[in-house]
Every structure is written in C-alpha cells, then in structure tokens.
Amino acid sequence: MSAVLSPAVPSAAARTPDPGTKLPAVGTTIFTVMSALAAEKNAVNLGQGFPDFHCDPALTEAVTTAMQAGHNQYPPMPGIPALRQAIAAKIEALYGRRYDAGTEVTVTAGATQAIITAILALVRPGDEVIVLEPCYDSYVPNIELAGGTVVRVPLTPGSFRPDFARIAAALTPRTRAILINTPHNPSATVWTAAEMRALEELLAPTDVFVISDEVYEHMVYDGAVHQSVARFPGLAARSFIVSSFGKTYHVTGWKVGYVAAPAVLMAEFRKVHQFNVFTVNTPMQHALASYMAQPGPYLELPAFYQRKRDLFVQGLAKTRFKLLRSEGTYFQCVDISALPAARDLNEADFCQWLTREVGVAAIPLSAFYGDGFDQRVVRFCFAKKDETLVSALERLARL
C-alpha cells in the first residue's frame, strides 16, 4: 500500500522581517576591502596587520602536548590558573604592579573581545566615552552597542601625540571612560612616562575609567620603554589593561588575550565575559602557560621587529615617501604628498591605485577617523618575512 501525500497547505508568502540595525555606519571594513583587492591583483599585502611567518615550533608542540594530555574540555571561566599566574608574574616583573591571579586577571578570546567586554561592563546608555583618533576600528561600534555616546578627540595631526588640553575639554559629568592605545595603531607612536603622568593627573579628581589597549606592549624600539598604565598607581586603580598573545607570539589566529584590572572592576568584567564568551580554548591556554616560563620570546621581540623596521625603512628611504617615525607596533606610516601619482588622489584612492598598479597593499589613515580625515598618510605593516618586505620594496622603488 503506497503512502498518500497530503496536499500542501496554503500559507502566507515567506517573508524575513526587517531587523533594522544597531550599527548603521558600519559596512565592509577597509581591511577586508584591501586584502581582497591584494589577493585579486596578486599584490604584496602590507595592509592588514598580521605576520606571514610561523610562530616558534615549540609553541605549537606545546599545544599538541596539551591536547594529548587530555586538556580538551572547558577550562575555568576566567582562564586556567597557571596561565593567569604567569600573566600576573610577567606584569609584576615588567611594570612593578602585582595583580592577583585569582581575582584580577582574566584570559579572553583575543583583545577585541576583551575591549568590548570591558566597555559592556562599564558603559550604560547615555554615558560618554572618549576615544582618541585615529583609533582601532572596534572601539566606536563597541561603545555604540553599549548605548554610550562616542566623544572623539583627535591626536595631534602629524605627531599623533595626545593633546591634554583637548582631552580635558572633552571631560564632562557624563564621561564614563577613555580608551587609550600605546604603542599606537595606526600611527606607531608610543606614549611617554610624562604623558602617562599627565593623564593620571588629569583624571585624578574624576571617576573616569581607563581602558588601556596595550596589545603591542613588546614592540617598542630604539631603547624606549613601554609605559603601561600598570606603572602608574593613579591610572592602574581605574584601568582595564588589555594585551594579546596573538601579537606577541605571532599567532593572531589563536585569538587569545587577557585583561588585568583591580578586583572590583574585574568582578564586573567577568559578569559580561561569562555570557559573551564564557571561556577560551583549553589547549592553547596550557601551551601558553608553559611557554611563558621562558621570558626570552617577548623580551627579544623589540630587537626582532626593530630589525624588520630598519630593513623596511632603509628601502623606503629610496622612494619619495616621507617617513613618519615608527616608535612601536609593527607599522610604518608614510606621507604620500610628494608622490606625483598621489597628487590628485585621496588616501583611500591612492591605496587602491597602489595595490592595482604597483602591487603593494597599504591602509589609509583616514579609515581610522570617524569623519574620514585625510592628512595624506598611509600605513604599511612590516610584520612580514624579509623576502616579503624586499619584494614590496622592489615594487615601491618604481614610485
């Protein structure tokens, strides 16, 4: 006996409701656009900030060891104790402040998750949050998702130093927090101890919190020292410090970072962390904890990247680019004003032209400003194999 199929029941036309948008200004990022164009044109991609070389084999071996040892289930919500203890020990050794591994350090799914979690923990609808432009592209959408009001304060054009008079003018009774970033992406400047003390003094009479993005902490050059907010008691007491294992150990795809903050702040951070990511993959945490027993890899990082910076700068010096000083990070900014090819192009159009016609991808600094401020400056990433940098320089020599 064959089955009899019932006739389809007529129904209303299928329709997906309009969800609206919480982020109307957000579209495809410049990094996605430039990386896609670089791939299409077979260009050397010095746009997006990630290495094209491998990490230390000992680190990947440590992951395998952790997996084989059975570390494949959920770890504790704030991170495995051994890794949190290693992080606390490193911060104390480098910056002189001891964070309690149990209550003041949390392992995160990268620095980007750490930043949005700190913002969601702090910012309420109507709160104002100061960002210093140019700034990393997640800051503003994060604040908007939390219902906060973004207050944009430009760094000084040309030098990209903080302008404390303008920061002071931006402070109001509604100011909840300020985001700072040193070493700075995209400008490659590094805050000085005097600048940190100026911020400490400015915020002292306020209840404003600090979210300090320090993901490039181990990439500071020419004998300079990274000035973490952990060094300054008046800042540390009100700050979330964010850092990134991906940047430090050349494993950006692992998406593992951490946050350090006073216990009362960390308690609020963990409330959000528990429900937006809960925890971070286990074998990577065990691998990082064992790898951090030797400080050499991060202590040697400034010399490693300074050599790459110098190789790249020596080649760029033979072109018509005007080089801005790269004090930290793995970025080099250049002024394009003297290039004939850039005469009638804005930064974004020049980067498109450079990718299509010269075969090297860069990022316009205007992409890091809310109003697209164009100062004729573009950013290259030198976290690449020497042969990649040499190939790029050979192409840029045509300019």
KESE-159279 format. One record per residue (C-alpha): residue in three letters; x, y, z. Coordinates in nm, 3 decimals, padded with zeros to 5 digits. Example, Ala and Ser with C-alpha at 12.3 -4.5 7.8 and 13.67 -1.06 7.14 Angstrom:
! residues 2
+------+---------+---------+---------+
| type |      c1 |      c2 |      c3 |
+------+---------+---------+---------+
|  ALA |  01.230 | -00.450 |  00.780 |
|  SER |  01.367 | -00.106 |  00.714 |
+------+---------+---------+---------+
//
This chain:
! residues 399
+------+---------+---------+---------+
| type |      c1 |      c2 |      c3 |
+------+---------+---------+---------+
|  MET |  00.000 |  00.000 |  00.000 |
|  SER |  00.157 |  00.325 | -00.110 |
|  ALA |  00.167 |  00.628 |  00.111 |
|  VAL | -00.062 |  00.912 |  00.020 |
|  LEU |  00.091 |  01.258 |  00.043 |
|  SER | -00.128 |  01.531 |  00.182 |
|  PRO | -00.161 |  01.836 | -00.039 |
|  ALA |  00.047 |  02.132 |  00.072 |
|  VAL | -00.140 |  02.367 |  00.299 |
|  PRO | -00.154 |  02.715 |  00.153 |
|  SER |  00.036 |  02.966 |  00.366 |
|  ALA |  00.126 |  03.331 |  00.363 |
|  ALA |  00.422 |  03.426 |  00.148 |
|  ALA |  00.754 |  03.369 |  00.325 |
|  ARG |  00.894 |  03.698 |  00.448 |
|  THR |  01.201 |  03.785 |  00.652 |
|  PRO |  01.122 |  04.078 |  00.883 |
|  ASP |  01.348 |  04.381 |  00.865 |
|  PRO |  01.580 |  04.363 |  01.170 |
|  GLY |  01.685 |  04.725 |  01.148 |
|  THR |  02.044 |  04.790 |  01.258 |
|  LYS |  02.227 |  04.881 |  01.574 |
|  LEU |  02.531 |  04.989 |  01.372 |
|  PRO |  02.406 |  05.191 |  01.073 |
|  ALA |  02.750 |  05.337 |  00.999 |
|  VAL |  02.926 |  05.000 |  00.980 |
|  GLY |  02.989 |  04.843 |  00.641 |
|  THR |  03.267 |  04.634 |  00.493 |
|  THR |  03.592 |  04.728 |  00.665 |
|  ILE |  03.884 |  04.877 |  00.477 |
|  PHE |  04.094 |  04.578 |  00.586 |
|  THR |  03.859 |  04.336 |  00.413 |
|  VAL |  03.845 |  04.555 |  00.103 |
|  MET |  04.222 |  04.594 |  00.073 |
|  SER |  04.302 |  04.229 |  00.149 |
|  ALA |  04.052 |  04.115 | -00.116 |
|  LEU |  04.199 |  04.357 | -00.370 |
|  ALA |  04.554 |  04.246 | -00.282 |
|  ALA |  04.456 |  03.883 | -00.342 |
|  GLU |  04.284 |  03.969 | -00.671 |
|  LYS |  04.586 |  04.163 | -00.801 |
|  ASN |  04.849 |  03.929 | -00.653 |
|  ALA |  04.985 |  04.225 | -00.460 |
|  VAL |  05.216 |  04.211 | -00.159 |
|  ASN |  04.977 |  04.261 |  00.131 |
|  LEU |  05.128 |  04.511 |  00.375 |
|  GLY |  04.782 |  04.631 |  00.468 |
|  GLN |  04.628 |  04.405 |  00.731 |
|  GLY |  04.835 |  04.363 |  01.046 |
|  PHE |  04.935 |  04.000 |  01.075 |
|  PRO |  05.265 |  03.811 |  01.027 |
|  ASP |  05.325 |  03.592 |  00.722 |
|  PHE |  05.580 |  03.378 |  00.908 |
|  HIS |  05.540 |  03.089 |  01.152 |
|  CYS |  05.549 |  03.102 |  01.529 |
|  ASP |  05.807 |  02.915 |  01.736 |
|  PRO |  05.757 |  02.539 |  01.674 |
|  ALA |  05.792 |  02.488 |  02.049 |
|  LEU |  05.464 |  02.672 |  02.097 |
|  THR |  05.266 |  02.455 |  01.858 |
|  GLU |  05.430 |  02.147 |  02.007 |
|  ALA |  05.308 |  02.264 |  02.348 |
|  VAL |  04.952 |  02.275 |  02.210 |
|  THR |  04.984 |  01.916 |  02.085 |
|  THR |  05.122 |  01.810 |  02.421 |
|  ALA |  04.829 |  01.974 |  02.600 |
|  MET |  04.576 |  01.804 |  02.373 |
|  GLN |  04.742 |  01.464 |  02.416 |
|  ALA |  04.742 |  01.517 |  02.792 |
|  GLY |  04.363 |  01.547 |  02.780 |
|  HIS |  04.325 |  01.924 |  02.818 |
|  ASN |  04.031 |  01.941 |  02.577 |
|  GLN |  03.730 |  02.025 |  02.794 |
|  TYR |  03.606 |  02.354 |  02.937 |
|  PRO |  03.864 |  02.536 |  03.148 |
|  PRO |  03.766 |  02.764 |  03.437 |
|  MET |  03.567 |  03.065 |  03.321 |
|  PRO |  03.841 |  03.326 |  03.389 |
|  GLY |  04.118 |  03.107 |  03.245 |
|  ILE |  04.337 |  02.826 |  03.376 |
|  PRO |  04.519 |  02.922 |  03.699 |
|  ALA |  04.866 |  02.851 |  03.560 |
|  LEU |  04.821 |  03.100 |  03.275 |
|  ARG |  04.671 |  03.368 |  03.496 |
|  GLN |  04.960 |  03.325 |  03.738 |
|  ALA |  05.211 |  03.355 |  03.454 |
|  ILE |  05.041 |  03.674 |  03.332 |
|  ALA |  05.043 |  03.826 |  03.679 |
|  ALA |  05.411 |  03.740 |  03.724 |
|  LYS |  05.502 |  03.895 |  03.388 |
|  ILE |  05.319 |  04.221 |  03.461 |
|  GLU |  05.487 |  04.246 |  03.801 |
|  ALA |  05.833 |  04.176 |  03.657 |
|  LEU |  05.798 |  04.430 |  03.377 |
|  TYR |  05.585 |  04.705 |  03.529 |
|  GLY |  05.612 |  04.667 |  03.906 |
|  ARG |  05.245 |  04.609 |  03.992 |
|  ARG |  05.120 |  04.278 |  04.125 |
|  TYR |  04.774 |  04.169 |  04.009 |
|  ASP |  04.608 |  03.886 |  04.196 |
|  ALA |  04.579 |  03.594 |  03.955 |
|  GLY |  04.261 |  03.474 |  04.117 |
|  THR |  04.059 |  03.795 |  04.115 |
|  GLU |  04.234 |  04.044 |  03.885 |
|  VAL |  04.338 |  03.858 |  03.567 |
|  THR |  04.108 |  03.707 |  03.303 |
|  VAL |  04.202 |  03.524 |  02.984 |
|  THR |  03.999 |  03.641 |  02.683 |
|  ALA |  03.922 |  03.534 |  02.328 |
|  GLY |  04.162 |  03.792 |  02.190 |
|  ALA |  04.199 |  04.162 |  02.264 |
|  THR |  03.894 |  04.263 |  02.060 |
|  GLN |  03.667 |  04.055 |  02.284 |
|  ALA |  03.844 |  04.196 |  02.587 |
|  ILE |  03.774 |  04.553 |  02.476 |
|  ILE |  03.404 |  04.505 |  02.406 |
|  THR |  03.364 |  04.314 |  02.732 |
|  ALA |  03.524 |  04.598 |  02.930 |
|  ILE |  03.301 |  04.851 |  02.754 |
|  LEU |  02.984 |  04.649 |  02.814 |
|  ALA |  03.082 |  04.609 |  03.180 |
|  LEU |  03.125 |  04.984 |  03.227 |
|  VAL |  02.912 |  05.179 |  02.983 |
|  ARG |  02.543 |  05.247 |  03.030 |
|  PRO |  02.304 |  05.422 |  02.790 |
|  GLY |  02.385 |  05.791 |  02.783 |
|  ASP |  02.739 |  05.757 |  02.917 |
|  GLU |  03.011 |  05.935 |  02.723 |
|  VAL |  03.331 |  05.757 |  02.624 |
|  ILE |  03.634 |  05.941 |  02.489 |
|  VAL |  03.828 |  05.787 |  02.200 |
|  LEU |  04.150 |  05.934 |  02.065 |
|  GLU |  04.152 |  05.938 |  01.686 |
|  PRO |  04.287 |  05.779 |  01.476 |
|  CYS |  04.178 |  05.465 |  01.661 |
|  TYR |  04.132 |  05.091 |  01.616 |
|  ASP |  03.808 |  05.024 |  01.434 |
|  SER |  03.629 |  04.825 |  01.706 |
|  TYR |  03.623 |  05.100 |  01.969 |
|  VAL |  03.338 |  05.312 |  01.833 |
|  PRO |  03.096 |  05.027 |  01.742 |
|  ASN |  03.158 |  04.872 |  02.085 |
|  ILE |  03.059 |  05.194 |  02.260 |
|  GLU |  02.750 |  05.228 |  02.042 |
|  LEU |  02.643 |  04.869 |  02.114 |
|  ALA |  02.662 |  04.952 |  02.485 |
|  GLY |  02.437 |  05.253 |  02.432 |
|  GLY |  02.714 |  05.500 |  02.503 |
|  THR |  02.793 |  05.828 |  02.329 |
|  VAL |  03.126 |  05.845 |  02.147 |
|  VAL |  03.331 |  06.159 |  02.209 |
|  ARG |  03.608 |  06.185 |  01.952 |
|  VAL |  03.927 |  06.373 |  02.044 |
|  PRO |  04.196 |  06.388 |  01.776 |
|  LEU |  04.558 |  06.316 |  01.849 |
|  THR |  04.780 |  06.597 |  01.725 |
|  PRO |  04.797 |  06.572 |  01.343 |
|  GLY |  05.145 |  06.491 |  01.221 |
|  SER |  05.295 |  06.383 |  01.554 |
|  PHE |  04.995 |  06.188 |  01.688 |
|  ARG |  05.078 |  06.294 |  02.044 |
|  PRO |  04.792 |  06.322 |  02.296 |
|  ASP |  04.655 |  06.674 |  02.332 |
|  PHE |  04.568 |  06.701 |  02.700 |
|  ALA |  04.401 |  07.037 |  02.666 |
|  ARG |  04.155 |  06.885 |  02.421 |
|  ILE |  04.109 |  06.576 |  02.636 |
|  ALA |  04.038 |  06.798 |  02.937 |
|  ALA |  03.786 |  06.999 |  02.735 |
|  ALA |  03.608 |  06.675 |  02.639 |
|  LEU |  03.557 |  06.564 |  03.000 |
|  THR |  03.204 |  06.620 |  03.132 |
|  PRO |  02.999 |  06.488 |  03.424 |
|  ARG |  02.873 |  06.219 |  03.183 |
|  THR |  03.219 |  06.091 |  03.089 |
|  ARG |  03.240 |  05.727 |  03.192 |
|  ALA |  03.566 |  05.613 |  03.034 |
|  ILE |  03.852 |  05.692 |  02.799 |
|  LEU |  04.021 |  05.444 |  02.566 |
|  ILE |  04.395 |  05.483 |  02.515 |
|  ASN |  04.630 |  05.278 |  02.299 |
|  THR |  05.008 |  05.262 |  02.330 |
|  PRO |  05.205 |  05.158 |  02.131 |
|  HIS |  04.954 |  05.313 |  01.896 |
|  ASN |  04.780 |  05.156 |  01.598 |
|  PRO |  04.783 |  05.303 |  01.335 |
|  SER |  05.040 |  05.581 |  01.394 |
|  ALA |  05.317 |  05.370 |  01.559 |
|  THR |  05.373 |  05.633 |  01.830 |
|  VAL |  05.447 |  05.538 |  02.192 |
|  TRP |  05.326 |  05.733 |  02.494 |
|  THR |  05.597 |  05.869 |  02.724 |
|  ALA |  05.605 |  05.848 |  03.104 |
|  ALA |  05.537 |  06.223 |  03.114 |
|  GLU |  05.224 |  06.176 |  02.903 |
|  MET |  05.103 |  05.897 |  03.129 |
|  ARG |  05.158 |  06.115 |  03.434 |
|  ALA |  04.967 |  06.397 |  03.264 |
|  LEU |  04.671 |  06.163 |  03.210 |
|  GLU |  04.698 |  06.038 |  03.569 |
|  GLU |  04.684 |  06.396 |  03.698 |
|  LEU |  04.400 |  06.494 |  03.467 |
|  LEU |  04.179 |  06.203 |  03.573 |
|  ALA |  04.266 |  06.213 |  03.945 |
|  PRO |  03.971 |  06.433 |  04.052 |
|  THR |  03.725 |  06.235 |  03.833 |
|  ASP |  03.559 |  05.893 |  03.839 |
|  VAL |  03.653 |  05.825 |  03.476 |
|  PHE |  03.773 |  05.475 |  03.396 |
|  VAL |  04.054 |  05.386 |  03.153 |
|  ILE |  04.059 |  05.103 |  02.901 |
|  SER |  04.424 |  05.073 |  02.801 |
|  ASP |  04.487 |  04.882 |  02.479 |
|  GLU |  04.846 |  04.759 |  02.514 |
|  VAL |  04.849 |  04.476 |  02.260 |
|  TYR |  05.180 |  04.595 |  02.109 |
|  GLU |  05.347 |  04.627 |  02.452 |
|  HIS |  05.652 |  04.424 |  02.347 |
|  MET |  05.715 |  04.615 |  02.024 |
|  VAL |  05.891 |  04.935 |  02.135 |
|  TYR |  06.212 |  05.045 |  01.965 |
|  ASP |  06.535 |  05.244 |  01.993 |
|  GLY |  06.576 |  05.177 |  02.363 |
|  ALA |  06.237 |  05.318 |  02.462 |
|  VAL |  06.029 |  05.155 |  02.737 |
|  HIS |  05.661 |  05.067 |  02.719 |
|  GLN |  05.470 |  05.280 |  02.968 |
|  SER |  05.191 |  05.051 |  03.080 |
|  VAL |  04.921 |  05.207 |  03.295 |
|  ALA |  05.027 |  04.941 |  03.548 |
|  ARG |  05.333 |  05.158 |  03.623 |
|  PHE |  05.118 |  05.448 |  03.745 |
|  PRO |  04.913 |  05.383 |  04.061 |
|  GLY |  04.656 |  05.652 |  03.990 |
|  LEU |  04.586 |  05.502 |  03.648 |
|  ALA |  04.614 |  05.136 |  03.744 |
|  ALA |  04.347 |  05.182 |  04.011 |
|  ARG |  04.089 |  05.281 |  03.747 |
|  SER |  04.208 |  05.081 |  03.444 |
|  PHE |  04.146 |  04.768 |  03.245 |
|  ILE |  04.475 |  04.665 |  03.078 |
|  VAL |  04.428 |  04.468 |  02.755 |
|  SER |  04.701 |  04.265 |  02.585 |
|  SER |  04.732 |  03.996 |  02.319 |
|  PHE |  04.922 |  03.669 |  02.292 |
|  GLY |  04.843 |  03.669 |  01.922 |
|  LYS |  05.052 |  03.982 |  01.863 |
|  THR |  05.332 |  03.880 |  02.099 |
|  TYR |  05.382 |  03.523 |  01.980 |
|  HIS |  05.291 |  03.559 |  01.608 |
|  VAL |  04.967 |  03.359 |  01.644 |
|  THR |  04.695 |  03.614 |  01.565 |
|  GLY |  04.461 |  03.336 |  01.454 |
|  TRP |  04.457 |  03.182 |  01.800 |
|  LYS |  04.258 |  03.480 |  01.931 |
|  VAL |  04.384 |  03.462 |  02.290 |
|  GLY |  04.444 |  03.770 |  02.503 |
|  TYR |  04.399 |  03.884 |  02.858 |
|  VAL |  04.280 |  04.165 |  03.084 |
|  ALA |  04.421 |  04.282 |  03.417 |
|  ALA |  04.224 |  04.515 |  03.644 |
|  PRO |  04.155 |  04.582 |  04.013 |
|  ALA |  03.929 |  04.316 |  04.166 |
|  VAL |  03.620 |  04.538 |  04.186 |
|  LEU |  03.648 |  04.613 |  03.814 |
|  MET |  03.732 |  04.256 |  03.721 |
|  ALA |  03.423 |  04.129 |  03.902 |
|  GLU |  03.207 |  04.335 |  03.666 |
|  PHE |  03.418 |  04.234 |  03.366 |
|  ARG |  03.369 |  03.865 |  03.443 |
|  LYS |  02.992 |  03.905 |  03.467 |
|  VAL |  02.989 |  04.005 |  03.100 |
|  HIS |  03.270 |  03.769 |  02.998 |
|  GLN |  03.074 |  03.472 |  03.135 |
|  PHE |  02.786 |  03.538 |  02.899 |
|  ASN |  02.952 |  03.667 |  02.583 |
|  VAL |  03.224 |  03.402 |  02.550 |
|  PHE |  03.232 |  03.213 |  02.885 |
|  THR |  03.586 |  03.088 |  02.842 |
|  VAL |  03.876 |  03.041 |  02.600 |
|  ASN |  04.004 |  02.726 |  02.432 |
|  THR |  04.182 |  02.499 |  02.672 |
|  PRO |  04.489 |  02.351 |  02.495 |
|  MET |  04.609 |  02.695 |  02.382 |
|  GLN |  04.590 |  02.818 |  02.741 |
|  HIS |  04.800 |  02.529 |  02.868 |
|  ALA |  05.051 |  02.578 |  02.587 |
|  LEU |  05.085 |  02.949 |  02.658 |
|  ALA |  05.124 |  02.889 |  03.032 |
|  SER |  05.415 |  02.652 |  02.976 |
|  TYR |  05.570 |  02.872 |  02.703 |
|  MET |  05.565 |  03.180 |  02.926 |
|  ALA |  05.803 |  03.008 |  03.170 |
|  GLN |  06.078 |  03.143 |  02.945 |
|  PRO |  06.056 |  03.524 |  02.904 |
|  GLY |  06.302 |  03.531 |  02.615 |
|  PRO |  06.046 |  03.528 |  02.333 |
|  TYR |  05.877 |  03.851 |  02.447 |
|  LEU |  06.192 |  04.017 |  02.583 |
|  GLU |  06.363 |  03.964 |  02.246 |
|  LEU |  06.067 |  04.091 |  02.044 |
|  PRO |  06.176 |  04.458 |  02.028 |
|  ALA |  06.506 |  04.364 |  01.862 |
|  PHE |  06.333 |  04.117 |  01.630 |
|  TYR |  06.088 |  04.374 |  01.495 |
|  GLN |  06.328 |  04.670 |  01.505 |
|  ARG |  06.549 |  04.484 |  01.258 |
|  LYS |  06.250 |  04.437 |  01.027 |
|  ARG |  06.150 |  04.801 |  01.069 |
|  ASP |  06.502 |  04.916 |  00.983 |
|  LEU |  06.518 |  04.693 |  00.675 |
|  PHE |  06.187 |  04.834 |  00.555 |
|  VAL |  06.275 |  05.195 |  00.639 |
|  GLN |  06.608 |  05.175 |  00.457 |
|  GLY |  06.426 |  05.067 |  00.144 |
|  LEU |  06.151 |  05.329 |  00.178 |
|  ALA |  06.416 |  05.599 |  00.218 |
|  LYS |  06.499 |  05.549 | -00.151 |
|  THR |  06.144 |  05.644 | -00.253 |
|  ARG |  05.955 |  05.974 | -00.244 |
|  PHE |  05.757 |  05.870 |  00.062 |
|  LYS |  05.815 |  06.092 |  00.364 |
|  LEU |  05.865 |  05.856 |  00.658 |
|  LEU |  05.697 |  05.921 |  00.989 |
|  ARG |  05.876 |  05.788 |  01.294 |
|  SER |  05.783 |  05.431 |  01.391 |
|  GLU |  05.839 |  05.415 |  01.766 |
|  GLY |  05.647 |  05.093 |  01.827 |
|  THR |  05.397 |  04.837 |  01.688 |
|  TYR |  05.478 |  04.667 |  01.358 |
|  PHE |  05.352 |  04.951 |  01.141 |
|  GLN |  05.526 |  05.221 |  00.939 |
|  CYS |  05.335 |  05.531 |  00.832 |
|  VAL |  05.437 |  05.744 |  00.535 |
|  ASP |  05.327 |  06.078 |  00.395 |
|  ILE |  05.235 |  06.049 |  00.026 |
|  SER |  05.223 |  06.423 | -00.053 |
|  ALA |  05.543 |  06.427 | -00.260 |
|  LEU |  05.441 |  06.140 | -00.488 |
|  PRO |  05.331 |  06.254 | -00.835 |
|  ALA |  05.094 |  05.957 | -00.857 |
|  ALA |  04.918 |  06.073 | -00.539 |
|  ARG |  04.872 |  06.435 | -00.647 |
|  ASP |  04.503 |  06.402 | -00.735 |
|  LEU |  04.416 |  06.110 | -00.508 |
|  ASN |  04.296 |  06.095 | -00.151 |
|  GLU |  04.447 |  05.838 |  00.085 |
|  ALA |  04.189 |  05.567 |  00.015 |
|  ASP |  04.207 |  05.608 | -00.364 |
|  PHE |  04.587 |  05.610 | -00.350 |
|  CYS |  04.587 |  05.278 | -00.161 |
|  GLN |  04.357 |  05.129 | -00.426 |
|  TRP |  04.587 |  05.262 | -00.702 |
|  LEU |  04.899 |  05.136 | -00.523 |
|  THR |  04.753 |  04.788 | -00.494 |
|  ARG |  04.632 |  04.771 | -00.856 |
|  GLU |  04.920 |  04.943 | -01.033 |
|  VAL |  05.225 |  04.885 | -00.813 |
|  GLY |  05.127 |  04.561 | -00.645 |
|  VAL |  05.159 |  04.662 | -00.279 |
|  ALA |  04.864 |  04.698 | -00.041 |
|  ALA |  04.854 |  04.965 |  00.231 |
|  ILE |  04.583 |  05.112 |  00.456 |
|  PRO |  04.474 |  05.479 |  00.454 |
|  LEU |  04.484 |  05.650 |  00.793 |
|  SER |  04.155 |  05.818 |  00.706 |
|  ALA |  03.990 |  05.479 |  00.773 |
|  PHE |  04.072 |  05.524 |  01.143 |
|  TYR |  03.882 |  05.855 |  01.174 |
|  GLY |  03.506 |  05.888 |  01.207 |
|  ASP |  03.496 |  06.178 |  00.963 |
|  GLY |  03.749 |  06.027 |  00.721 |
|  PHE |  04.007 |  06.298 |  00.800 |
|  ASP |  04.265 |  06.285 |  00.522 |
|  GLN |  04.618 |  06.403 |  00.603 |
|  ARG |  04.796 |  06.230 |  00.311 |
|  VAL |  04.927 |  05.943 |  00.527 |
|  VAL |  04.904 |  05.566 |  00.472 |
|  ARG |  05.013 |  05.271 |  00.686 |
|  PHE |  05.227 |  04.969 |  00.596 |
|  CYS |  05.271 |  04.655 |  00.809 |
|  PHE |  05.628 |  04.521 |  00.834 |
|  ALA |  05.543 |  04.203 |  01.031 |
|  LYS |  05.649 |  04.001 |  00.730 |
|  LYS |  05.926 |  03.771 |  00.614 |
|  ASP |  06.233 |  03.958 |  00.493 |
|  GLU |  06.172 |  03.832 |  00.141 |
|  THR |  05.817 |  03.971 |  00.153 |
|  LEU |  05.948 |  04.313 |  00.257 |
|  VAL |  06.220 |  04.305 | -00.009 |
|  SER |  05.962 |  04.215 | -00.274 |
|  ALA |  05.742 |  04.503 | -00.165 |
|  LEU |  06.035 |  04.745 | -00.165 |
|  GLU |  06.134 |  04.643 | -00.517 |
|  ARG |  05.784 |  04.733 | -00.635 |
|  LEU |  05.769 |  05.057 | -00.435 |
|  ALA |  06.103 |  05.163 | -00.587 |
|  ARG |  05.910 |  05.240 | -00.907 |
|  LEU |  05.744 |  05.537 | -00.738 |
+------+---------+---------+---------+
//
